[in-house]
Amino acid sequence: MTGKTTLGEALIHLLEAHGVDTVFGIPGVHTVELYRGLARSKIRHVTPRHEQGAGFMADGYARASGRPGVAFVITGPGLTNAITAMGQARADSVPMLVISGVNATDTLGRGLGHLHELPDQAGLAGKVALATHHVTRAEQLPRALADAFHLFASARPGPVHIEIPIDVMTKAADGLSPLLVNAAPPVPDAGGIAGAARLVEAADRPLILAGGGAKAAEASLRRLAELLDAPVVLTANARGLLHGHPLVVPASPSLGPVRRLMAEADVTIAVGTEFGPTDYDMYGDGGFQPPRNLVRIDIDAEQLARHPAAIAIQADAGAALDALLAALPGRVGQADGAGRATAARAGARADLPPALVDKLAAVEMIRDTLPGAIIVGDSTQPIYAANLYYDHDRPGGWFNAATGYGTLGYGPPAAIGAALAAPRATVVCICGDGGFQFTLPELGVAADVGAPVIFVIWNNRGYREIETSMRDVGVEPVGVSPVPPDFCRIAEAYGIPAERLSSPADLPAALSRAKAASGPYLVEITVD
């Protein structure tokens, strides 16, 4: 190599300029040049055990920090391994930047059998990513990064992919400067705000639906709810907002009592929710009815177009709520909001299937034992229960992969990413024995970096939710009882302390011991 700055080195400098402080990746022969200069930078590199883990860690990092998570992956299998994580990030509007290599420029699309070759890598990534950029010249890199960060800041976020051919990584890139722009979401339309205000002023039973897009707007959401005396129904991705508030309904819109609350409303303000079936019709019974006199607030124009509304406002949730508040200076709600919310909460909790009540109790034990914790979930029975009804105590502190895209194995690596993004927070991962085996080796990453994640494994020896579904429709269960390993011994092999409980009732004491350990800790609960 010459003494000139290569494109790989320039990439690190440009990422630093955009505020990136952590990347998750596994280096390979096709990405060695992307790592040139990384050791001398301020960026921390974290090595997962699988590229899917890199993507999930970037996802958890982004959700806990509010900043884009960044993953480095190799050409071909590195990218395809990460695509599952990109799918989850797209479903949940999580800002994720995936930077990959790709084969040399003159070999692309020729089917010559080169290492890690794909027919069309960018085309494959483009089916999942919001955007994919193929860099062929050094001067294109600043613009590709600027476009990615502009999208993250001004539109509905999700995964963005940048690929750099291995022959381009080594090209001279002296003098490249970052393109930093002050991106902002669309400003709420004054006419839409005025129309929404007129609808709200005429309402006797207003209601607010809050989704994941409202997570950063708690103060404005609270003020509007109190001004209108309106109950606030939270989807799974909004849990943690308005904890303990008399107007909050932390329950799934798939439950009958919540649906009745929605049906009785004469105006509904939906903030940052896509009306997805895993929130609004998770039982697939077709019982969800679109609200009447619907005011929708969403940052994404395409999302607004998918469901008809009386008023559609494209804007950041906080900005739109503040504008609506300003248009309603004199209204004082007298809609018995607290009474309606109380009835919906009581009904929703009573409507939970009995088999899930004890699972919900375990999640509430975690919240009450470790106040303010970030709880990251996988697809497992306690998470299913809490997604139906659960009032978390930290905005943005409850997220999981059991809704939307619904991948297994998300929890452990995402929790590690969250712990690195929020080092002062207590982070708990709730995972089943089946899902944990999808990404079990990522325990080694927690040991590598000392991430103080408390892994709580709900071990019912198989895929019990799937087994129940099979039995419910008369299918003899097959393939639902994979034998779990001894999780405690595996944790101890990584140098992580672990203990096994025979009852969820023992969980609070175990969590206190785990918290005192100040490092990764595993608690396995064996259940019938």
C-alpha positions as CSV (number, residue, x, y, z in Angstrom):
1,M,0.0,0.0,0.0
2,T,1.0,3.6,-0.6
3,G,0.9,6.3,2.0
4,K,-2.4,7.6,0.5
5,T,-5.7,7.4,2.2
6,T,-7.8,4.5,0.8
7,L,-11.5,4.4,0.4
8,G,-11.6,1.9,3.3
9,E,-9.8,4.4,5.6
10,A,-12.0,7.3,4.4
11,L,-15.1,5.3,5.3
12,I,-14.1,5.2,8.9
13,H,-13.4,9.0,9.0
14,L,-16.8,9.6,7.4
15,L,-18.7,7.4,9.8
16,E,-17.0,9.3,12.7
17,A,-18.2,12.6,11.2
18,H,-21.7,11.3,11.2
19,G,-21.5,10.5,14.9
20,V,-21.0,6.7,14.7
21,D,-19.3,5.3,17.7
22,T,-19.9,1.6,17.4
23,V,-20.0,-0.9,14.5
24,F,-20.9,-4.6,14.7
25,G,-19.2,-6.9,12.2
26,I,-17.2,-9.9,11.3
27,P,-14.2,-9.1,9.1
28,G,-13.5,-11.4,6.1
29,V,-11.1,-11.5,3.2
30,H,-13.5,-9.3,1.2
31,T,-13.8,-6.6,3.9
32,V,-10.2,-6.4,5.2
33,E,-9.8,-3.0,3.5
34,L,-12.9,-1.6,5.2
35,Y,-11.1,-2.2,8.5
36,R,-8.0,-0.2,7.5
37,G,-7.7,2.6,10.1
38,L,-10.5,1.3,12.3
39,A,-8.0,0.4,15.1
40,R,-6.8,4.0,15.2
41,S,-10.3,5.5,15.2
42,K,-12.7,6.3,18.1
43,I,-15.2,3.8,16.7
44,R,-15.7,0.7,18.8
45,H,-15.8,-2.6,16.9
46,V,-17.9,-5.4,18.3
47,T,-17.5,-8.9,16.8
48,P,-20.7,-11.1,16.9
49,R,-20.6,-14.8,16.2
50,H,-22.9,-14.5,13.1
51,E,-23.8,-11.7,10.8
52,Q,-27.4,-12.1,11.7
53,G,-26.3,-11.3,15.2
54,A,-24.5,-8.2,13.9
55,G,-27.7,-7.0,12.4
56,F,-29.8,-7.7,15.6
57,M,-27.1,-5.9,17.7
58,A,-27.3,-2.9,15.5
59,D,-31.1,-3.0,15.8
60,G,-31.0,-3.1,19.6
61,Y,-28.3,-0.4,19.7
62,A,-30.5,1.9,17.5
63,R,-33.7,1.3,19.6
64,A,-31.9,2.0,22.9
65,S,-29.9,5.0,21.7
66,G,-32.1,6.6,19.1
67,R,-29.1,6.7,16.7
68,P,-28.6,4.4,13.6
69,G,-27.0,1.0,14.3
70,V,-24.2,0.1,11.9
71,A,-23.1,-3.3,10.7
72,F,-20.1,-4.4,8.6
73,V,-20.7,-7.7,6.7
74,I,-18.8,-9.5,4.0
75,T,-19.8,-10.1,0.4
76,G,-22.4,-12.8,-0.3
77,P,-23.2,-14.9,2.8
78,G,-22.4,-12.0,5.1
79,L,-25.1,-9.9,3.6
80,T,-27.6,-12.8,3.2
81,N,-27.1,-13.7,6.8
82,A,-27.9,-10.1,7.8
83,I,-31.0,-9.8,5.7
84,T,-33.2,-11.4,8.3
85,A,-32.2,-8.6,10.8
86,M,-32.8,-6.0,8.0
87,G,-36.3,-7.4,7.6
88,Q,-37.0,-7.0,11.3
89,A,-35.6,-3.4,11.2
90,R,-37.7,-2.5,8.3
91,A,-40.9,-3.9,9.9
92,D,-40.3,-1.9,13.1
93,S,-38.9,1.3,11.5
94,V,-35.4,0.9,13.0
95,P,-32.5,3.0,11.5
96,M,-29.8,0.5,10.5
97,L,-26.9,1.0,8.1
98,V,-25.4,-2.2,6.6
99,I,-22.1,-1.8,4.8
100,S,-20.9,-4.7,2.8
101,G,-18.3,-5.6,0.3
102,V,-19.2,-7.0,-3.1
103,N,-17.0,-8.8,-5.7
104,A,-14.7,-6.9,-8.0
105,T,-16.4,-4.6,-10.5
106,D,-15.4,-6.4,-13.6
107,T,-16.8,-9.7,-12.3
108,L,-20.3,-8.6,-11.3
109,G,-23.2,-10.3,-12.9
110,R,-21.0,-12.6,-15.0
111,G,-21.5,-15.9,-13.1
112,L,-17.8,-16.8,-13.1
113,G,-17.9,-18.6,-9.8
114,H,-15.9,-16.2,-7.7
115,L,-15.9,-16.5,-3.9
116,H,-19.1,-15.2,-2.3
117,E,-20.6,-14.4,-5.7
118,L,-24.3,-13.6,-6.0
119,P,-26.1,-12.9,-9.3
120,D,-27.2,-9.4,-8.1
121,Q,-26.3,-8.6,-4.5
122,A,-27.6,-5.0,-4.6
123,G,-30.8,-6.2,-6.2
124,L,-31.3,-8.7,-3.4
125,A,-30.6,-6.2,-0.6
126,G,-32.8,-3.7,-2.4
127,K,-35.9,-5.9,-1.8
128,V,-35.5,-5.5,1.9
129,A,-33.6,-2.2,2.4
130,L,-35.2,1.2,2.0
131,A,-32.3,2.1,-0.2
132,T,-29.2,0.4,-1.5
133,H,-26.1,2.2,-2.9
134,H,-23.5,0.7,-5.1
135,V,-20.2,2.7,-4.8
136,T,-18.0,2.5,-7.8
137,R,-15.9,5.7,-7.3
138,A,-14.4,7.2,-4.1
139,E,-16.3,10.4,-4.5
140,Q,-19.6,8.6,-4.4
141,L,-19.1,7.5,-0.8
142,P,-19.8,10.8,1.0
143,R,-23.1,11.2,-0.9
144,A,-24.2,7.6,-0.2
145,L,-23.6,8.1,3.6
146,A,-25.3,11.5,3.5
147,D,-28.3,10.1,1.8
148,A,-28.6,7.3,4.4
149,F,-28.4,9.6,7.4
150,H,-30.7,12.1,5.7
151,L,-33.3,9.3,5.4
152,F,-32.8,8.3,9.0
153,A,-33.5,11.8,10.2
154,S,-36.3,13.0,7.9
155,A,-38.4,10.0,7.0
156,R,-39.7,6.7,8.3
157,P,-36.4,4.9,9.2
158,G,-35.3,1.4,8.3
159,P,-32.3,-0.5,6.9
160,V,-30.1,1.1,4.3
161,H,-27.4,-0.8,2.5
162,I,-24.2,0.4,1.0
163,E,-21.9,-2.0,-1.0
164,I,-18.4,-1.3,-2.0
165,P,-16.6,-3.6,-4.6
166,I,-13.3,-5.1,-3.3
167,D,-11.3,-3.4,-6.0
168,V,-12.9,0.0,-5.1
169,M,-12.0,-0.3,-1.4
170,T,-8.3,0.2,-2.1
171,K,-8.6,3.2,-4.4
172,A,-7.2,6.5,-3.3
173,A,-9.6,8.7,-1.4
174,D,-7.6,11.7,-0.3
175,G,-9.6,14.8,0.6
176,L,-13.0,13.2,0.9
177,S,-15.2,15.4,3.2
178,P,-18.4,14.4,4.8
179,L,-21.6,15.8,3.5
180,L,-23.5,16.8,6.7
181,V,-27.0,18.1,6.3
182,N,-29.5,19.3,8.8
183,A,-32.3,17.0,7.8
184,A,-35.7,17.3,9.4
185,P,-39.1,15.5,9.0
186,P,-41.9,17.2,7.1
187,V,-43.6,20.1,8.8
188,P,-47.2,19.4,9.8
189,D,-49.6,20.9,7.3
190,A,-51.5,23.8,8.8
191,G,-54.7,22.9,7.0
192,G,-54.5,19.3,8.3
193,I,-53.9,20.5,11.8
194,A,-56.9,22.9,11.6
195,G,-59.1,20.2,10.3
196,A,-58.0,17.8,13.0
197,A,-58.7,20.5,15.6
198,R,-62.2,21.0,14.4
199,L,-62.9,17.3,14.6
200,V,-61.5,17.0,18.1
201,E,-63.4,20.1,19.3
202,A,-66.7,18.5,18.2
203,A,-66.0,15.2,19.9
204,D,-67.5,13.9,23.1
205,R,-65.5,10.6,23.4
206,P,-62.0,11.2,21.9
207,L,-59.4,8.4,21.8
208,I,-55.7,8.3,21.0
209,L,-53.9,5.3,19.5
210,A,-50.1,5.4,19.9
211,G,-47.7,3.2,18.1
212,G,-43.9,3.0,17.9
213,G,-43.7,6.2,16.0
214,A,-44.8,8.1,19.2
215,K,-42.0,6.7,21.4
216,A,-40.0,10.0,21.4
217,A,-43.1,12.2,21.9
218,E,-44.2,11.2,25.4
219,A,-44.5,14.8,26.8
220,S,-46.6,16.0,23.9
221,L,-48.7,12.8,24.0
222,R,-49.4,13.2,27.7
223,R,-50.4,16.9,27.3
224,L,-52.8,16.2,24.5
225,A,-54.4,13.2,26.3
226,E,-54.9,15.3,29.4
227,L,-56.2,18.3,27.5
228,L,-58.8,16.1,25.7
229,D,-59.4,13.7,28.6
230,A,-58.8,10.9,26.0
231,P,-57.7,7.4,26.8
232,V,-54.4,6.4,25.1
233,V,-54.2,2.8,23.7
234,L,-50.6,1.6,23.2
235,T,-49.5,-0.9,20.7
236,A,-46.6,-3.2,21.7
237,N,-44.0,-0.9,20.3
238,A,-45.3,2.1,22.3
239,R,-45.3,0.4,25.7
240,G,-43.5,2.4,28.3
241,L,-45.3,5.6,27.4
242,L,-47.5,7.2,30.1
243,H,-46.6,4.5,32.6
244,G,-49.2,4.3,35.4
245,H,-51.2,7.2,34.0
246,P,-55.0,7.1,34.6
247,L,-55.6,7.6,30.8
248,V,-53.2,4.9,29.5
249,V,-54.5,1.6,28.2
250,P,-51.4,-0.6,27.7
251,A,-53.3,-3.4,26.0
252,S,-53.5,-4.9,22.6
253,P,-56.2,-3.5,20.2
254,S,-56.9,-7.2,19.4
255,L,-58.6,-7.7,22.7
256,G,-62.4,-7.3,22.9
257,P,-62.6,-4.6,25.6
258,V,-60.0,-2.4,23.8
259,R,-61.9,-2.9,20.5
260,R,-65.1,-1.8,22.3
261,L,-63.3,1.3,23.6
262,M,-62.2,2.1,20.1
263,A,-65.7,1.5,18.6
264,E,-67.3,3.9,21.2
265,A,-64.9,6.8,20.3
266,D,-66.4,9.5,18.1
267,V,-62.9,10.7,17.0
268,T,-59.6,8.8,17.0
269,I,-56.1,10.3,16.7
270,A,-53.7,7.6,15.6
271,V,-50.1,8.6,16.1
272,G,-47.2,6.6,14.5
273,T,-49.1,3.3,14.1
274,E,-49.4,1.3,10.9
275,F,-52.5,-0.7,12.0
276,G,-50.7,-3.9,11.4
277,P,-52.6,-7.2,12.1
278,T,-50.1,-8.4,14.7
279,D,-51.3,-5.4,16.8
280,Y,-54.9,-5.0,15.7
281,D,-56.0,-8.5,14.6
282,M,-53.4,-10.9,16.1
283,Y,-56.0,-13.7,16.4
284,G,-57.0,-13.4,12.7
285,D,-60.7,-13.2,13.6
286,G,-61.3,-10.2,11.3
287,G,-62.9,-8.3,14.2
288,F,-60.9,-5.1,13.8
289,Q,-62.9,-2.2,12.5
290,P,-61.2,1.0,11.3
291,P,-62.0,3.9,13.6
292,R,-64.4,6.5,12.5
293,N,-63.4,10.1,12.2
294,L,-59.8,9.0,12.1
295,V,-57.0,11.6,12.3
296,R,-53.7,9.9,11.3
297,I,-50.3,11.3,12.1
298,D,-47.3,9.5,10.5
299,I,-43.9,10.5,9.1
300,D,-44.4,8.3,6.1
301,A,-46.7,9.3,3.2
302,E,-47.0,5.8,1.9
303,Q,-48.1,4.6,5.3
304,L,-50.8,7.3,5.4
305,A,-52.1,6.2,2.0
306,R,-52.6,2.6,3.1
307,H,-55.6,3.3,5.4
308,P,-58.2,6.0,4.7
309,A,-58.6,8.7,7.2
310,A,-60.6,11.8,7.6
311,I,-57.4,13.8,8.2
312,A,-53.9,12.6,7.3
313,I,-50.9,14.6,8.6
314,Q,-47.5,13.7,7.5
315,A,-45.0,14.8,10.1
316,D,-42.9,13.8,13.1
317,A,-45.2,12.7,15.9
318,G,-43.9,15.3,18.4
319,A,-44.2,18.2,16.0
320,A,-47.7,17.3,14.9
321,L,-48.9,16.8,18.5
322,D,-47.5,20.2,19.5
323,A,-49.1,21.9,16.5
324,L,-52.5,20.3,17.4
325,L,-52.1,21.3,21.0
326,A,-51.5,24.9,19.9
327,A,-54.7,24.8,17.9
328,L,-56.7,23.7,20.9
329,P,-55.8,26.2,23.5
330,G,-59.1,26.5,25.2
331,R,-60.5,22.9,25.2
332,V,-60.9,21.2,28.6
333,G,-61.8,17.5,28.2
334,Q,-64.9,16.3,30.0
335,A,-65.1,12.9,28.4
336,D,-64.7,10.6,31.4
337,G,-61.4,9.5,29.9
338,A,-60.1,8.0,33.1
339,G,-63.3,6.0,33.6
340,R,-63.2,4.7,30.0
341,A,-59.5,3.8,30.3
342,T,-60.0,2.1,33.7
343,A,-62.8,0.0,32.3
344,A,-60.8,-1.0,29.2
345,R,-57.7,-1.9,31.3
346,A,-59.8,-4.1,33.6
347,G,-61.6,-5.7,30.8
348,A,-58.4,-6.3,28.8
349,R,-56.6,-7.9,31.7
350,A,-59.6,-10.1,32.5
351,D,-59.7,-11.1,28.8
352,L,-56.2,-12.6,28.8
353,P,-56.2,-16.4,28.1
354,P,-55.6,-18.1,31.5
355,A,-52.5,-19.8,30.3
356,L,-50.8,-16.5,29.8
357,V,-51.6,-14.9,33.1
358,D,-48.7,-16.5,35.0
359,K,-46.3,-15.5,32.1
360,L,-47.4,-11.9,32.4
361,A,-46.8,-12.1,36.2
362,A,-43.2,-13.1,35.5
363,V,-42.7,-10.0,33.3
364,E,-44.2,-7.8,35.9
365,M,-41.8,-9.3,38.5
366,I,-38.9,-8.2,36.3
367,R,-40.2,-4.7,36.0
368,D,-40.9,-4.3,39.7
369,T,-37.6,-5.8,40.8
370,L,-35.6,-3.8,38.3
371,P,-37.3,-0.4,37.8
372,G,-36.4,1.4,34.7
373,A,-34.9,-1.6,33.0
374,I,-34.8,-2.0,29.2
375,I,-36.5,-5.3,28.5
376,V,-35.7,-6.9,25.1
377,G,-37.8,-9.9,24.1
378,D,-37.8,-12.8,21.7
379,S,-40.8,-14.7,20.5
380,T,-41.7,-16.6,23.7
381,Q,-44.7,-17.1,25.8
382,P,-44.0,-14.3,28.5
383,I,-43.5,-11.8,25.7
384,Y,-46.7,-12.9,23.9
385,A,-48.6,-12.4,27.2
386,A,-47.1,-9.0,27.8
387,N,-47.7,-7.8,24.3
388,L,-51.3,-8.4,25.0
389,Y,-51.3,-6.5,28.3
390,Y,-48.4,-4.9,30.0
391,D,-47.5,-1.4,31.4
392,H,-43.8,-0.9,31.1
393,D,-42.1,1.9,33.2
394,R,-39.6,3.3,30.7
395,P,-40.4,5.0,27.3
396,G,-38.7,3.0,24.6
397,G,-37.7,0.4,27.1
398,W,-39.9,-2.5,25.9
399,F,-39.2,-4.0,22.5
400,N,-39.2,-7.4,21.0
401,A,-39.5,-9.4,17.8
402,A,-42.8,-11.1,18.5
403,T,-44.9,-8.7,16.4
404,G,-44.5,-7.5,12.8
405,Y,-41.7,-9.5,11.1
406,G,-41.5,-11.9,14.1
407,T,-38.1,-13.4,13.8
408,L,-36.7,-15.9,16.4
409,G,-33.3,-15.4,18.0
410,Y,-33.6,-11.6,18.0
411,G,-33.6,-11.1,21.8
412,P,-30.0,-12.0,22.9
413,P,-28.0,-10.0,20.3
414,A,-30.5,-7.1,20.4
415,A,-30.1,-6.9,24.2
416,I,-26.3,-6.8,23.8
417,G,-26.6,-3.9,21.4
418,A,-29.0,-2.1,23.7
419,A,-26.6,-2.6,26.7
420,L,-23.8,-1.1,24.7
421,A,-25.9,1.9,23.7
422,A,-27.2,2.5,27.2
423,P,-24.5,1.4,29.5
424,R,-26.1,3.0,32.6
425,A,-29.4,1.1,32.1
426,T,-30.2,-2.4,33.3
427,V,-30.9,-4.6,30.3
428,V,-32.9,-7.8,30.5
429,C,-33.4,-10.3,27.7
430,I,-36.5,-12.6,27.9
431,C,-36.1,-15.5,25.5
432,G,-37.5,-19.0,25.2
433,D,-35.3,-22.1,25.0
434,G,-36.2,-22.6,21.3
435,G,-35.5,-19.0,20.2
436,F,-32.3,-18.8,22.4
437,Q,-30.8,-21.6,20.4
438,F,-31.0,-19.5,17.2
439,T,-28.4,-17.1,18.5
440,L,-26.9,-18.9,21.5
441,P,-23.3,-18.2,20.5
442,E,-23.8,-14.5,21.0
443,L,-23.4,-15.2,24.7
444,G,-19.7,-15.0,23.8
445,V,-20.1,-11.4,22.7
446,A,-21.7,-10.4,26.1
447,A,-18.6,-12.0,27.7
448,D,-16.2,-10.3,25.3
449,V,-17.5,-6.8,26.0
450,G,-18.8,-7.3,29.5
451,A,-22.3,-6.3,28.5
452,P,-24.4,-6.4,31.8
453,V,-27.3,-8.2,30.2
454,I,-29.5,-10.4,32.4
455,F,-30.6,-13.3,30.1
456,V,-33.8,-14.8,31.4
457,I,-34.5,-18.1,29.6
458,W,-38.1,-19.4,29.8
459,N,-37.4,-23.1,29.3
460,N,-40.5,-25.2,28.4
461,R,-38.4,-27.7,26.4
462,G,-39.6,-26.9,22.9
463,Y,-41.8,-24.7,20.7
464,R,-44.9,-24.8,23.0
465,E,-46.8,-22.0,21.2
466,I,-46.5,-23.9,17.9
467,E,-47.4,-27.2,19.5
468,T,-50.6,-25.6,21.0
469,S,-51.4,-24.2,17.5
470,M,-51.1,-27.6,16.0
471,R,-53.3,-29.3,18.6
472,D,-55.9,-26.5,18.3
473,V,-56.4,-27.4,14.6
474,G,-56.1,-31.2,15.0
475,V,-52.6,-31.6,13.7
476,E,-50.5,-34.1,15.5
477,P,-47.4,-32.2,16.8
478,V,-44.3,-32.8,14.9
479,G,-40.9,-31.0,15.1
480,V,-41.8,-28.9,18.2
481,S,-39.7,-30.6,20.9
482,P,-36.0,-29.9,20.1
483,V,-34.0,-30.9,23.2
484,P,-32.5,-27.9,24.8
485,P,-28.9,-27.9,26.1
486,D,-27.8,-27.1,29.6
487,F,-27.9,-23.4,29.3
488,C,-26.3,-22.8,32.6
489,R,-23.3,-24.9,31.7
490,I,-23.0,-23.1,28.4
491,A,-23.1,-19.7,30.1
492,E,-20.4,-20.8,32.6
493,A,-18.3,-22.1,29.7
494,Y,-18.2,-18.5,28.5
495,G,-17.4,-17.3,32.0
496,I,-20.9,-16.0,32.6
497,P,-22.5,-16.8,36.0
498,A,-25.8,-18.7,35.8
499,E,-28.5,-20.2,37.9
500,R,-31.5,-22.4,37.3
501,L,-34.9,-21.8,38.9
502,S,-37.7,-24.3,39.3
503,S,-40.4,-21.6,39.7
504,P,-41.0,-18.1,38.5
505,A,-41.7,-17.1,42.1
506,D,-37.9,-17.3,42.7
507,L,-37.2,-14.8,40.0
508,P,-37.0,-11.5,42.1
509,A,-34.2,-12.8,44.3
510,A,-32.3,-14.2,41.3
511,L,-32.6,-10.9,39.5
512,S,-31.2,-9.0,42.5
513,R,-28.2,-11.4,42.4
514,A,-27.8,-10.8,38.7
515,K,-28.0,-7.1,39.1
516,A,-25.3,-7.2,41.8
517,A,-23.0,-9.2,39.5
518,S,-22.4,-6.1,37.3
519,G,-21.9,-8.2,34.1
520,P,-23.7,-10.7,32.0
521,Y,-25.7,-13.2,33.9
522,L,-28.1,-16.0,32.9
523,V,-31.2,-17.1,34.8
524,E,-33.0,-20.2,33.4
525,I,-36.5,-20.9,34.6
526,T,-37.7,-24.5,33.9
527,V,-41.5,-24.5,33.5
528,D,-44.0,-27.3,32.8
